[in-house]
Amino acid sequence: MQLKDIKNKYILAPLLLGLVSFFASCEKHEDKPIKDWDGEGFYCNDPEAVNYNWGFPGNINDSLCIYPTDLFVGDWILTDTVFNDTFAIVEIQERTISFVNKSDDSMSHLMELQGYCNNNTPIVLQANRFMLASLVDLIEDDLGQLGCDGESILTGFIRLKDFQSDTLYLQIMRRSAQDDNFTIKGTAFKN
């Protein structure tokens, strides 16, 4: 026997033994059976709710529903920055604001932003199930609503960071009677 035959014998034999052992130890994969629904759990079945059909399948329990205004209602600390039409900073302000639910049904999702205007003029918003509240158009034949001064026109929105967030973002456009345009951007934290 030559040295070459001995090397091949000692290299090939363990290699073949390892391959046979590897394939012999493999098992066929079987999917685990899908667990049947056991009737446990509840979910909200109102399409107007933010948590519509979360937890489905289950038993319907609409007392679990969370409506859009529920996410905003309460006191917030707002820091906002006012920019002019060239995006130069005009003013930075901090104030306490509140959202109050003004809906008399589960369909309109109206609320008021209070504390934003120094003269206590409320700003009316309508929330949707996607964590966004838009300023309601209250001026006939125009977009927006009257601003804090009773002359300028406001449009804009407020958006929550996420479903369980204590942070919201505000962006309002203010157009004055003299056609001066201002953008107001801010961040608020639940108080």
C-alpha positions as CSV (number, residue, x, y, z in Angstrom):
1,M,0.0,0.0,0.0
2,Q,1.3,3.4,-0.9
3,L,1.1,6.5,1.2
4,K,-1.4,8.0,-1.3
5,D,-3.9,5.1,-0.8
6,I,-3.6,5.4,3.0
7,K,-4.3,9.2,3.0
8,N,-7.4,8.7,0.7
9,K,-8.6,5.9,3.0
10,Y,-8.3,7.9,6.1
11,I,-9.8,11.0,4.6
12,L,-12.7,9.5,2.6
13,A,-13.9,7.0,5.2
14,P,-14.6,9.7,7.9
15,L,-16.1,12.0,5.3
16,L,-18.5,9.3,4.0
17,L,-19.3,8.3,7.5
18,G,-20.1,11.9,8.4
19,L,-22.4,12.4,5.4
20,V,-24.3,9.2,6.1
21,S,-24.7,10.2,9.7
22,F,-26.0,13.7,8.8
23,F,-28.6,12.4,6.4
24,A,-29.7,9.6,8.7
25,S,-30.3,12.0,11.5
26,C,-32.6,14.4,9.5
27,E,-36.3,14.2,10.1
28,K,-39.1,15.3,7.8
29,H,-40.5,18.6,8.9
30,E,-44.2,18.6,9.8
31,D,-46.3,21.7,10.3
32,K,-47.9,22.1,13.7
33,P,-51.6,21.9,13.6
34,I,-53.5,25.2,13.6
35,K,-55.2,25.7,16.9
36,D,-58.9,26.0,16.6
37,W,-60.4,29.2,18.0
38,D,-61.5,28.4,21.5
39,G,-64.0,31.2,21.9
40,E,-61.8,33.2,24.2
41,G,-61.1,36.9,23.7
42,F,-63.1,40.0,22.7
43,Y,-62.8,42.6,20.0
44,C,-64.5,45.8,18.9
45,N,-66.7,45.5,15.9
46,D,-67.4,49.2,15.2
47,P,-65.8,50.4,11.9
48,E,-65.6,53.9,13.3
49,A,-63.3,52.8,16.1
50,V,-59.5,53.0,16.0
51,N,-59.2,49.4,17.2
52,Y,-61.8,48.0,14.8
53,N,-61.5,44.2,14.6
54,W,-58.3,44.0,16.7
55,G,-58.3,40.7,18.3
56,F,-60.6,39.0,15.7
57,P,-61.7,36.3,15.9
58,G,-63.4,36.5,19.2
59,N,-66.6,37.7,20.9
60,I,-67.9,41.1,20.0
61,N,-67.7,43.6,22.8
62,D,-68.1,47.2,21.6
63,S,-67.4,48.5,25.1
64,L,-63.7,47.9,24.2
65,C,-63.9,50.3,21.3
66,I,-61.6,53.3,21.3
67,Y,-62.8,56.2,19.2
68,P,-60.6,58.8,17.5
69,T,-61.3,61.6,19.9
70,D,-60.5,59.3,22.9
71,L,-56.8,59.4,21.7
72,F,-56.6,63.2,21.8
73,V,-58.8,64.2,24.8
74,G,-56.9,65.7,27.8
75,D,-54.3,68.2,28.6
76,W,-51.1,68.6,26.6
77,I,-48.0,70.8,26.8
78,L,-47.4,72.3,23.4
79,T,-44.2,73.9,22.1
80,D,-44.7,75.5,18.7
81,T,-42.7,77.6,16.3
82,V,-44.3,80.2,14.0
83,F,-42.6,80.6,10.6
84,N,-43.2,83.4,8.1
85,D,-43.6,82.7,4.4
86,T,-39.8,82.7,3.9
87,F,-39.6,80.1,6.8
88,A,-37.8,82.5,9.1
89,I,-38.7,81.9,12.7
90,V,-41.1,84.6,14.0
91,E,-41.9,83.2,17.4
92,I,-41.5,80.1,19.7
93,Q,-44.2,79.5,22.2
94,E,-45.0,77.0,25.0
95,R,-48.5,76.7,26.3
96,T,-50.9,74.2,27.9
97,I,-53.7,73.1,25.5
98,S,-56.7,70.8,26.0
99,F,-58.8,68.7,23.6
100,V,-62.4,68.3,24.5
101,N,-64.8,65.8,22.8
102,K,-67.7,67.6,21.2
103,S,-69.3,64.7,19.4
104,D,-72.8,63.8,20.3
105,D,-72.5,60.5,18.4
106,S,-69.8,58.0,17.4
107,M,-69.8,59.2,13.7
108,S,-68.7,62.9,13.7
109,H,-65.6,62.7,16.0
110,L,-65.6,66.5,16.6
111,M,-63.4,68.0,19.2
112,E,-62.3,71.4,20.3
113,L,-58.7,72.6,20.8
114,Q,-58.8,74.9,23.8
115,G,-56.1,77.1,25.2
116,Y,-54.4,77.7,21.9
117,C,-55.9,81.2,21.5
118,N,-55.2,83.8,24.2
119,N,-58.8,84.9,23.9
120,N,-60.1,81.4,24.6
121,T,-61.5,81.0,21.0
122,P,-61.7,77.2,20.5
123,I,-60.4,75.6,17.3
124,V,-62.7,72.9,15.9
125,L,-61.2,69.6,14.7
126,Q,-62.5,66.4,13.3
127,A,-60.5,63.2,14.2
128,N,-60.4,60.0,12.2
129,R,-59.5,56.4,13.0
130,F,-56.0,56.9,11.6
131,M,-54.8,59.2,14.5
132,L,-55.2,62.4,12.5
133,A,-57.3,65.4,13.4
134,S,-58.0,68.1,10.8
135,L,-59.2,71.6,11.3
136,V,-62.9,71.7,10.2
137,D,-63.8,74.1,7.4
138,L,-66.3,76.5,9.0
139,I,-66.1,79.4,6.6
140,E,-68.7,79.4,3.8
141,D,-67.1,79.4,0.3
142,D,-63.5,79.1,1.8
143,L,-61.3,76.6,3.3
144,G,-60.5,76.8,7.0
145,Q,-61.9,78.6,10.1
146,L,-61.4,81.9,11.7
147,G,-58.2,82.2,13.7
148,C,-57.7,83.6,17.1
149,D,-57.8,87.2,16.0
150,G,-61.2,86.7,14.3
151,E,-59.7,87.8,10.9
152,S,-57.1,85.3,9.8
153,I,-58.0,81.9,8.4
154,L,-56.6,78.7,9.8
155,T,-56.2,75.3,8.1
156,G,-54.1,72.3,9.2
157,F,-53.9,69.1,11.1
158,I,-52.7,67.4,14.3
159,R,-51.3,63.9,14.2
160,L,-50.5,61.4,17.0
161,K,-47.2,59.7,16.8
162,D,-48.8,56.3,17.2
163,F,-51.7,54.5,18.9
164,Q,-50.5,54.6,22.5
165,S,-48.4,57.7,22.1
166,D,-48.2,60.6,24.5
167,T,-46.8,62.7,21.7
168,L,-48.6,64.6,18.9
169,Y,-47.5,66.9,16.1
170,L,-49.3,70.0,15.0
171,Q,-49.1,71.9,11.7
172,I,-51.4,74.9,11.1
173,M,-51.3,77.4,8.2
174,R,-52.5,80.9,9.1
175,R,-53.4,83.3,6.4
176,S,-54.1,86.9,7.4
177,A,-56.4,89.4,5.6
178,Q,-53.2,91.2,4.4
179,D,-52.2,87.9,2.7
180,D,-49.4,87.3,5.2
181,N,-48.9,83.6,5.5
182,F,-47.5,81.8,8.5
183,T,-46.8,78.1,9.2
184,I,-47.1,76.9,12.8
185,K,-45.4,73.6,13.6
186,G,-45.2,72.1,17.1
187,T,-44.9,69.1,19.3
188,A,-47.0,68.4,22.3
189,F,-46.7,65.9,25.1
190,K,-49.5,64.5,27.3
191,N,-49.7,66.3,30.6
